[in-house]
Amino acid sequence: MKLTIGHLYPDLLNLYGDRGNIQCFRKRLAWRGMEAEVVPFFSGDTIDFTELDLVLLGGGSDREQELVCGYLKEIRQSLKEYVENDGVLLAVCGGYQLLGNYYKTDKKLIEGLEILDIYTEWEPERLVSNLILNSPLVKTPIAGFENHGGRTYIGNYTPLGKVAFGYGNTGKTGYEGVVYKNVIATYLHGPLLPKNPEVCDWLLERALKRKYGEEQKLMPLSDELEYRANEYIVNRYNDRKYVWKEKIKKHT
Ligand code: GLN
């Protein structure tokens, strides 16, 4: 089995090593004897989303986001169709904001792709923190790092998780990110997936199911180091302790 991964605009959207998410997809497929083809698309390239099984839209500064916005408008309709047809998409920070209706900064209004009916507004105080979430998608708390001036208002969409530590979408609602169909949109940089392998597998399983047509249960991996790192960071920021050994037992 093989998945084709589209990496959108690595030249402009690659803050804090978002590219590591691609490596994680590739490795976790390889460890299970599956192949990954990674296709980077640079600004101005034509993209055929019908050829793709997984898409990463990373984060960028306000300036880069504005540049990307122009290119994205050209592919808007096909990206929207991809999402509505259950295409798997991970959008991080700037990429998350771009999926919405607009991002209003102190200087201008950056038009969004209107793929999600959400919007983002800038405030002077940046939300910079380690971030821990409890998400119904996975058993282990999701850990990462956030750094954004924008506050994202998600209306009635399902959030990715409830903030246990950090700011999240607005710093006020107690929720972070959005899950819509097979899209995860989030402020978590870091990169997200190597730190949170269960999230990576959630995306991979959906991409495999969409491509190969049946429920895909991925072979469990031990992920001992990942769980140890997760336990360390969660316990550092969260009063509620949990035992990583229990998680490992479930996976072996
Ligand atoms: N430019 C956006 C903001 O500051 C996103 C930044 C990012 O991707 N880290 O809100």
py3Dmol code that shows the C-alpha trace and the ligand (Angstrom):
import py3Dmol

protein = """\
ATOM      1  CA  MET A   1       0.000   0.000   0.000  1.00  0.00           C
ATOM      2  CA  LYS A   2       1.136   3.505  -0.747  1.00  0.00           C
ATOM      3  CA  LEU A   3       0.040   7.036   0.113  1.00  0.00           C
ATOM      4  CA  THR A   4       0.865  10.211  -1.785  1.00  0.00           C
ATOM      5  CA  ILE A   5       1.482  13.196   0.465  1.00  0.00           C
ATOM      6  CA  GLY A   6       1.168  16.748  -0.831  1.00  0.00           C
ATOM      7  CA  HIS A   7       3.317  19.288   1.029  1.00  0.00           C
ATOM      8  CA  LEU A   8       1.909  22.715   0.220  1.00  0.00           C
ATOM      9  CA  TYR A   9       4.319  25.632  -0.081  1.00  0.00           C
ATOM     10  CA  PRO A  10       7.281  24.378   2.000  1.00  0.00           C
ATOM     11  CA  ASP A  11       9.109  27.470   0.703  1.00  0.00           C
ATOM     12  CA  LEU A  12       6.728  29.784   2.577  1.00  0.00           C
ATOM     13  CA  LEU A  13       4.933  27.749   5.222  1.00  0.00           C
ATOM     14  CA  ASN A  14       7.388  25.877   7.426  1.00  0.00           C
ATOM     15  CA  LEU A  15       7.579  27.489  10.843  1.00  0.00           C
ATOM     16  CA  TYR A  16       9.128  25.631  13.780  1.00  0.00           C
ATOM     17  CA  GLY A  17       9.825  22.528  11.697  1.00  0.00           C
ATOM     18  CA  ASP A  18       6.301  21.791  10.471  1.00  0.00           C
ATOM     19  CA  ARG A  19       8.064  19.728   7.810  1.00  0.00           C
ATOM     20  CA  GLY A  20       8.746  17.131  10.546  1.00  0.00           C
ATOM     21  CA  ASN A  21       5.096  16.132  10.173  1.00  0.00           C
ATOM     22  CA  ILE A  22       5.880  14.833   6.675  1.00  0.00           C
ATOM     23  CA  GLN A  23       8.782  12.758   8.001  1.00  0.00           C
ATOM     24  CA  CYS A  24       6.494  11.311  10.628  1.00  0.00           C
ATOM     25  CA  PHE A  25       3.893  10.244   8.032  1.00  0.00           C
ATOM     26  CA  ARG A  26       6.643   8.669   5.964  1.00  0.00           C
ATOM     27  CA  LYS A  27       8.320   6.804   8.840  1.00  0.00           C
ATOM     28  CA  ARG A  28       5.171   5.467  10.441  1.00  0.00           C
ATOM     29  CA  LEU A  29       4.057   4.097   7.074  1.00  0.00           C
ATOM     30  CA  ALA A  30       7.512   2.590   6.396  1.00  0.00           C
ATOM     31  CA  TRP A  31       7.616   0.881   9.813  1.00  0.00           C
ATOM     32  CA  ARG A  32       4.429  -0.892   8.750  1.00  0.00           C
ATOM     33  CA  GLY A  33       5.795  -1.880   5.368  1.00  0.00           C
ATOM     34  CA  MET A  34       3.942   0.819   3.453  1.00  0.00           C
ATOM     35  CA  GLU A  35       5.244   3.412   1.034  1.00  0.00           C
ATOM     36  CA  ALA A  36       4.933   7.186   0.985  1.00  0.00           C
ATOM     37  CA  GLU A  37       5.569   9.493  -1.925  1.00  0.00           C
ATOM     38  CA  VAL A  38       6.037  13.109  -0.890  1.00  0.00           C
ATOM     39  CA  VAL A  39       5.271  15.761  -3.489  1.00  0.00           C
ATOM     40  CA  PRO A  40       6.210  19.347  -2.548  1.00  0.00           C
ATOM     41  CA  PHE A  41       4.215  22.082  -4.275  1.00  0.00           C
ATOM     42  CA  PHE A  42       5.854  25.480  -4.434  1.00  0.00           C
ATOM     43  CA  SER A  43       4.179  28.832  -4.881  1.00  0.00           C
ATOM     44  CA  GLY A  44       2.546  29.015  -8.288  1.00  0.00           C
ATOM     45  CA  ASP A  45       2.554  25.232  -8.994  1.00  0.00           C
ATOM     46  CA  THR A  46      -0.617  23.591 -10.267  1.00  0.00           C
ATOM     47  CA  ILE A  47      -1.943  20.983  -7.852  1.00  0.00           C
ATOM     48  CA  ASP A  48      -4.131  18.023  -8.770  1.00  0.00           C
ATOM     49  CA  PHE A  49      -5.749  17.114  -5.459  1.00  0.00           C
ATOM     50  CA  THR A  50      -7.320  13.969  -6.929  1.00  0.00           C
ATOM     51  CA  GLU A  51      -3.797  12.473  -6.942  1.00  0.00           C
ATOM     52  CA  LEU A  52      -3.233  13.160  -3.235  1.00  0.00           C
ATOM     53  CA  ASP A  53      -4.073  11.113  -0.132  1.00  0.00           C
ATOM     54  CA  LEU A  54      -2.693  13.424   2.560  1.00  0.00           C
ATOM     55  CA  VAL A  55      -2.048  17.160   2.510  1.00  0.00           C
ATOM     56  CA  LEU A  56       0.003  19.341   4.869  1.00  0.00           C
ATOM     57  CA  LEU A  57      -0.529  23.101   4.997  1.00  0.00           C
ATOM     58  CA  GLY A  58       1.993  24.461   7.496  1.00  0.00           C
ATOM     59  CA  GLY A  59       2.341  27.700   9.415  1.00  0.00           C
ATOM     60  CA  GLY A  60       3.840  31.008   8.364  1.00  0.00           C
ATOM     61  CA  SER A  61       4.287  34.586   9.451  1.00  0.00           C
ATOM     62  CA  ASP A  62       1.630  37.159   8.562  1.00  0.00           C
ATOM     63  CA  ARG A  63       3.748  38.276   5.589  1.00  0.00           C
ATOM     64  CA  GLU A  64       4.200  34.756   4.208  1.00  0.00           C
ATOM     65  CA  GLN A  65       0.542  34.044   4.809  1.00  0.00           C
ATOM     66  CA  GLU A  66      -0.440  36.984   2.676  1.00  0.00           C
ATOM     67  CA  LEU A  67       1.805  35.775  -0.148  1.00  0.00           C
ATOM     68  CA  VAL A  68       0.388  32.251   0.073  1.00  0.00           C
ATOM     69  CA  CYS A  69      -3.137  33.573   0.078  1.00  0.00           C
ATOM     70  CA  GLY A  70      -2.732  34.731  -3.543  1.00  0.00           C
ATOM     71  CA  TYR A  71      -1.585  31.275  -4.686  1.00  0.00           C
ATOM     72  CA  LEU A  72      -4.217  29.492  -2.652  1.00  0.00           C
ATOM     73  CA  LYS A  73      -7.050  31.378  -4.312  1.00  0.00           C
ATOM     74  CA  GLU A  74      -6.137  29.636  -7.568  1.00  0.00           C
ATOM     75  CA  ILE A  75      -6.495  26.187  -6.009  1.00  0.00           C
ATOM     76  CA  ARG A  76      -9.349  27.073  -3.656  1.00  0.00           C
ATOM     77  CA  GLN A  77     -12.099  25.182  -5.468  1.00  0.00           C
ATOM     78  CA  SER A  78     -10.137  21.942  -5.873  1.00  0.00           C
ATOM     79  CA  LEU A  79      -8.916  22.046  -2.257  1.00  0.00           C
ATOM     80  CA  LYS A  80     -12.522  22.559  -1.128  1.00  0.00           C
ATOM     81  CA  GLU A  81     -13.659  19.565  -3.192  1.00  0.00           C
ATOM     82  CA  TYR A  82     -10.808  17.504  -1.748  1.00  0.00           C
ATOM     83  CA  VAL A  83     -11.922  18.367   1.796  1.00  0.00           C
ATOM     84  CA  GLU A  84     -15.620  17.730   1.083  1.00  0.00           C
ATOM     85  CA  ASN A  85     -14.694  14.378  -0.492  1.00  0.00           C
ATOM     86  CA  ASP A  86     -13.088  13.315   2.801  1.00  0.00           C
ATOM     87  CA  GLY A  87      -9.534  14.199   1.755  1.00  0.00           C
ATOM     88  CA  VAL A  88      -7.146  14.130   4.695  1.00  0.00           C
ATOM     89  CA  LEU A  89      -5.630  17.503   5.561  1.00  0.00           C
ATOM     90  CA  LEU A  90      -3.443  18.737   8.402  1.00  0.00           C
ATOM     91  CA  ALA A  91      -3.383  22.534   8.625  1.00  0.00           C
ATOM     92  CA  VAL A  92      -1.089  24.152  11.185  1.00  0.00           C
ATOM     93  CA  CYS A  93      -1.341  27.667  12.597  1.00  0.00           C
ATOM     94  CA  GLY A  94      -1.104  30.018   9.591  1.00  0.00           C
ATOM     95  CA  GLY A  95      -2.499  27.156   7.472  1.00  0.00           C
ATOM     96  CA  TYR A  96      -5.370  26.742   9.948  1.00  0.00           C
ATOM     97  CA  GLN A  97      -6.174  30.457   9.789  1.00  0.00           C
ATOM     98  CA  LEU A  98      -6.108  30.393   5.964  1.00  0.00           C
ATOM     99  CA  LEU A  99      -8.821  27.718   5.825  1.00  0.00           C
ATOM    100  CA  GLY A 100     -11.271  30.212   7.334  1.00  0.00           C
ATOM    101  CA  ASN A 101     -13.112  33.222   5.924  1.00  0.00           C
ATOM    102  CA  TYR A 102     -10.493  35.809   6.804  1.00  0.00           C
ATOM    103  CA  TYR A 103      -7.600  36.808   9.032  1.00  0.00           C
ATOM    104  CA  LYS A 104      -7.807  40.409  10.156  1.00  0.00           C
ATOM    105  CA  THR A 105      -4.409  41.737  11.270  1.00  0.00           C
ATOM    106  CA  ASP A 106      -3.648  45.183  12.693  1.00  0.00           C
ATOM    107  CA  LYS A 107      -2.738  46.313   9.183  1.00  0.00           C
ATOM    108  CA  LYS A 108      -5.021  44.501   6.750  1.00  0.00           C
ATOM    109  CA  LEU A 109      -7.579  41.864   6.006  1.00  0.00           C
ATOM    110  CA  ILE A 110      -6.108  38.664   4.547  1.00  0.00           C
ATOM    111  CA  GLU A 111      -8.796  36.780   2.650  1.00  0.00           C
ATOM    112  CA  GLY A 112      -9.218  33.140   3.577  1.00  0.00           C
ATOM    113  CA  LEU A 113     -10.170  30.104   1.520  1.00  0.00           C
ATOM    114  CA  GLU A 114     -13.668  29.868   3.053  1.00  0.00           C
ATOM    115  CA  ILE A 115     -13.290  26.119   3.387  1.00  0.00           C
ATOM    116  CA  LEU A 116     -14.249  26.325   7.058  1.00  0.00           C
ATOM    117  CA  ASP A 117     -16.772  28.890   8.241  1.00  0.00           C
ATOM    118  CA  ILE A 118     -14.427  30.311  10.878  1.00  0.00           C
ATOM    119  CA  TYR A 119     -12.480  33.568  11.147  1.00  0.00           C
ATOM    120  CA  THR A 120      -9.362  34.930  12.830  1.00  0.00           C
ATOM    121  CA  GLU A 121      -8.641  38.320  14.325  1.00  0.00           C
ATOM    122  CA  TRP A 122      -5.285  39.607  15.500  1.00  0.00           C
ATOM    123  CA  GLU A 123      -4.697  41.025  18.970  1.00  0.00           C
ATOM    124  CA  PRO A 124      -1.496  42.704  20.155  1.00  0.00           C
ATOM    125  CA  GLU A 125      -0.620  40.147  22.832  1.00  0.00           C
ATOM    126  CA  ARG A 126       0.814  37.026  21.179  1.00  0.00           C
ATOM    127  CA  LEU A 127      -0.304  33.693  22.560  1.00  0.00           C
ATOM    128  CA  VAL A 128       2.981  31.862  23.110  1.00  0.00           C
ATOM    129  CA  SER A 129       3.068  28.719  25.214  1.00  0.00           C
ATOM    130  CA  ASN A 130       3.538  25.024  25.469  1.00  0.00           C
ATOM    131  CA  LEU A 131       0.123  23.547  24.880  1.00  0.00           C
ATOM    132  CA  ILE A 132      -1.509  20.407  26.266  1.00  0.00           C
ATOM    133  CA  LEU A 133      -4.899  19.225  25.047  1.00  0.00           C
ATOM    134  CA  ASN A 134      -7.276  16.462  25.899  1.00  0.00           C
ATOM    135  CA  SER A 135      -8.854  15.278  22.681  1.00  0.00           C
ATOM    136  CA  PRO A 136     -11.565  12.671  22.070  1.00  0.00           C
ATOM    137  CA  LEU A 137      -9.614  11.601  18.951  1.00  0.00           C
ATOM    138  CA  VAL A 138      -6.782   9.966  20.903  1.00  0.00           C
ATOM    139  CA  LYS A 139      -6.096   8.344  24.285  1.00  0.00           C
ATOM    140  CA  THR A 140      -2.961  10.306  25.178  1.00  0.00           C
ATOM    141  CA  PRO A 141      -3.012  14.081  25.799  1.00  0.00           C
ATOM    142  CA  ILE A 142      -1.779  16.013  22.766  1.00  0.00           C
ATOM    143  CA  ALA A 143       1.337  18.126  23.417  1.00  0.00           C
ATOM    144  CA  GLY A 144       2.906  20.919  21.393  1.00  0.00           C
ATOM    145  CA  PHE A 145       3.813  24.558  21.138  1.00  0.00           C
ATOM    146  CA  GLU A 146       1.785  27.576  20.045  1.00  0.00           C
ATOM    147  CA  ASN A 147       2.819  31.066  18.932  1.00  0.00           C
ATOM    148  CA  HIS A 148       0.132  33.182  17.294  1.00  0.00           C
ATOM    149  CA  GLY A 149      -1.213  36.707  17.302  1.00  0.00           C
ATOM    150  CA  GLY A 150      -4.503  35.618  15.702  1.00  0.00           C
ATOM    151  CA  ARG A 151      -7.522  34.432  17.680  1.00  0.00           C
ATOM    152  CA  THR A 152      -9.653  31.938  15.788  1.00  0.00           C
ATOM    153  CA  TYR A 153     -13.399  31.834  16.300  1.00  0.00           C
ATOM    154  CA  ILE A 154     -14.759  28.430  15.309  1.00  0.00           C
ATOM    155  CA  GLY A 155     -18.520  28.824  15.845  1.00  0.00           C
ATOM    156  CA  ASN A 156     -20.189  25.432  16.073  1.00  0.00           C
ATOM    157  CA  TYR A 157     -17.321  23.349  14.700  1.00  0.00           C
ATOM    158  CA  THR A 158     -15.911  20.523  16.782  1.00  0.00           C
ATOM    159  CA  PRO A 159     -12.635  21.568  18.408  1.00  0.00           C
ATOM    160  CA  LEU A 160      -9.604  19.279  18.309  1.00  0.00           C
ATOM    161  CA  GLY A 161      -9.442  19.292  22.080  1.00  0.00           C
ATOM    162  CA  LYS A 162      -9.926  20.974  25.404  1.00  0.00           C
ATOM    163  CA  VAL A 163      -6.969  22.996  26.634  1.00  0.00           C
ATOM    164  CA  ALA A 164      -5.361  21.595  29.793  1.00  0.00           C
ATOM    165  CA  PHE A 165      -2.434  24.008  29.583  1.00  0.00           C
ATOM    166  CA  GLY A 166      -1.819  26.891  27.175  1.00  0.00           C
ATOM    167  CA  TYR A 167      -4.123  29.227  25.246  1.00  0.00           C
ATOM    168  CA  GLY A 168      -5.682  27.466  22.245  1.00  0.00           C
ATOM    169  CA  ASN A 169      -7.972  29.134  19.693  1.00  0.00           C
ATOM    170  CA  THR A 170      -8.575  32.413  21.496  1.00  0.00           C
ATOM    171  CA  GLY A 171      -7.048  32.086  24.963  1.00  0.00           C
ATOM    172  CA  LYS A 172     -10.564  32.395  26.373  1.00  0.00           C
ATOM    173  CA  THR A 173     -12.778  29.551  25.212  1.00  0.00           C
ATOM    174  CA  GLY A 174     -10.639  26.713  26.582  1.00  0.00           C
ATOM    175  CA  TYR A 175     -10.664  24.902  23.247  1.00  0.00           C
ATOM    176  CA  GLU A 176      -8.062  24.370  20.557  1.00  0.00           C
ATOM    177  CA  GLY A 177      -8.228  23.617  16.834  1.00  0.00           C
ATOM    178  CA  VAL A 178     -10.974  22.218  14.648  1.00  0.00           C
ATOM    179  CA  VAL A 179     -11.825  18.753  13.408  1.00  0.00           C
ATOM    180  CA  TYR A 180     -14.000  18.717  10.293  1.00  0.00           C
ATOM    181  CA  LYS A 181     -14.463  15.526   8.254  1.00  0.00           C
ATOM    182  CA  ASN A 182     -10.849  14.332   7.755  1.00  0.00           C
ATOM    183  CA  VAL A 183      -9.315  17.742   8.450  1.00  0.00           C
ATOM    184  CA  ILE A 184      -7.348  18.570  11.564  1.00  0.00           C
ATOM    185  CA  ALA A 185      -6.643  22.294  11.859  1.00  0.00           C
ATOM    186  CA  THR A 186      -4.598  23.367  14.852  1.00  0.00           C
ATOM    187  CA  TYR A 187      -2.263  25.919  16.390  1.00  0.00           C
ATOM    188  CA  LEU A 188       0.105  23.141  17.458  1.00  0.00           C
ATOM    189  CA  HIS A 189       3.541  23.483  15.951  1.00  0.00           C
ATOM    190  CA  GLY A 190       6.439  21.668  17.174  1.00  0.00           C
ATOM    191  CA  PRO A 191       6.074  19.633  14.923  1.00  0.00           C
ATOM    192  CA  LEU A 192       2.812  18.093  15.969  1.00  0.00           C
ATOM    193  CA  LEU A 193       2.935  14.520  14.687  1.00  0.00           C
ATOM    194  CA  PRO A 194       6.291  13.151  15.921  1.00  0.00           C
ATOM    195  CA  LYS A 195       5.265  14.332  19.391  1.00  0.00           C
ATOM    196  CA  ASN A 196       1.791  12.869  19.069  1.00  0.00           C
ATOM    197  CA  PRO A 197       1.958   9.624  17.093  1.00  0.00           C
ATOM    198  CA  GLU A 198      -1.677   8.730  17.801  1.00  0.00           C
ATOM    199  CA  VAL A 199      -2.704  11.862  15.899  1.00  0.00           C
ATOM    200  CA  CYS A 200      -0.454  10.800  13.019  1.00  0.00           C
ATOM    201  CA  ASP A 201      -2.083   7.352  12.961  1.00  0.00           C
ATOM    202  CA  TRP A 202      -5.577   8.900  13.076  1.00  0.00           C
ATOM    203  CA  LEU A 203      -4.746  10.775   9.866  1.00  0.00           C
ATOM    204  CA  LEU A 204      -3.011   7.796   8.236  1.00  0.00           C
ATOM    205  CA  GLU A 205      -5.908   5.445   8.978  1.00  0.00           C
ATOM    206  CA  ARG A 206      -8.358   7.846   7.386  1.00  0.00           C
ATOM    207  CA  ALA A 207      -6.177   8.323   4.308  1.00  0.00           C
ATOM    208  CA  LEU A 208      -5.790   4.543   3.902  1.00  0.00           C
ATOM    209  CA  LYS A 209      -9.504   3.955   4.334  1.00  0.00           C
ATOM    210  CA  ARG A 210     -10.335   6.624   1.751  1.00  0.00           C
ATOM    211  CA  LYS A 211      -7.898   5.155  -0.746  1.00  0.00           C
ATOM    212  CA  TYR A 212      -8.357   1.432  -0.170  1.00  0.00           C
ATOM    213  CA  GLY A 213     -12.022   1.476   0.772  1.00  0.00           C
ATOM    214  CA  GLU A 214     -12.145  -0.494   3.972  1.00  0.00           C
ATOM    215  CA  GLU A 215     -11.554   0.134   7.681  1.00  0.00           C
ATOM    216  CA  GLN A 216      -7.794   0.253   8.281  1.00  0.00           C
ATOM    217  CA  LYS A 217      -6.414  -0.657  11.660  1.00  0.00           C
ATOM    218  CA  LEU A 218      -2.735   0.152  11.654  1.00  0.00           C
ATOM    219  CA  MET A 219      -0.319  -2.284  13.249  1.00  0.00           C
ATOM    220  CA  PRO A 220       0.543  -0.878  16.704  1.00  0.00           C
ATOM    221  CA  LEU A 221       4.095   0.400  17.218  1.00  0.00           C
ATOM    222  CA  SER A 222       5.717   0.525  20.647  1.00  0.00           C
ATOM    223  CA  ASP A 223       6.217   4.340  20.697  1.00  0.00           C
ATOM    224  CA  GLU A 224       7.901   4.021  24.079  1.00  0.00           C
ATOM    225  CA  LEU A 225      10.133   7.073  23.636  1.00  0.00           C
ATOM    226  CA  GLU A 226       7.213   9.133  22.397  1.00  0.00           C
ATOM    227  CA  TYR A 227       5.097   8.184  25.414  1.00  0.00           C
ATOM    228  CA  ARG A 228       7.962   8.950  27.800  1.00  0.00           C
ATOM    229  CA  ALA A 229       8.431  12.401  26.235  1.00  0.00           C
ATOM    230  CA  ASN A 230       4.696  12.973  26.363  1.00  0.00           C
ATOM    231  CA  GLU A 231       4.484  11.929  29.996  1.00  0.00           C
ATOM    232  CA  TYR A 232       7.322  14.280  30.913  1.00  0.00           C
ATOM    233  CA  ILE A 233       5.818  17.310  29.241  1.00  0.00           C
ATOM    234  CA  VAL A 234       2.252  16.612  30.359  1.00  0.00           C
ATOM    235  CA  ASN A 235       3.306  16.142  33.975  1.00  0.00           C
ATOM    236  CA  ARG A 236       5.368  19.286  33.810  1.00  0.00           C
ATOM    237  CA  TYR A 237       2.404  21.408  32.823  1.00  0.00           C
ATOM    238  CA  ASN A 238      -0.587  19.546  34.078  1.00  0.00           C
ATOM    239  CA  ASP A 239      -1.556  18.766  37.652  1.00  0.00           C
ATOM    240  CA  ARG A 240      -3.407  15.681  36.547  1.00  0.00           C
ATOM    241  CA  LYS A 241      -0.775  12.904  36.364  1.00  0.00           C
ATOM    242  CA  TYR A 242      -1.170   9.857  34.198  1.00  0.00           C
ATOM    243  CA  VAL A 243       0.962   6.766  33.738  1.00  0.00           C
ATOM    244  CA  TRP A 244       2.601   6.243  30.378  1.00  0.00           C
ATOM    245  CA  LYS A 245       3.318   2.561  31.123  1.00  0.00           C
ATOM    246  CA  GLU A 246      -0.381   1.817  30.916  1.00  0.00           C
ATOM    247  CA  LYS A 247      -0.487   3.340  27.457  1.00  0.00           C
ATOM    248  CA  ILE A 248       2.492   1.292  26.300  1.00  0.00           C
ATOM    249  CA  LYS A 249       0.935  -1.956  27.552  1.00  0.00           C
ATOM    250  CA  LYS A 250      -2.150  -1.262  25.477  1.00  0.00           C
ATOM    251  CA  HIS A 251       0.032  -0.926  22.393  1.00  0.00           C
ATOM    252  CA  THR A 252       2.205  -4.025  22.717  1.00  0.00           C
TER     253      THR A 252
END
"""
ligand_1 = """\
10
LIG
N 0.591 34.677 11.388
C -0.212 33.965 12.281
C -0.340 34.578 13.671
O 0.617 35.106 14.215
C 0.257 32.535 12.340
C 1.640 32.396 12.872
C 2.121 30.987 12.863
O 1.895 30.201 11.906
N 2.826 30.628 13.931
O -1.409 34.520 14.228
"""
view = py3Dmol.view(width=600, height=400)
view.addModel(protein, "pdb")
view.setStyle({"model": 0}, {"cartoon": {"style": "trace"}})
view.addModel(ligand_1, "xyz")
view.setStyle({"model": 1}, {"stick": {}})
view.zoomTo()
view.show()
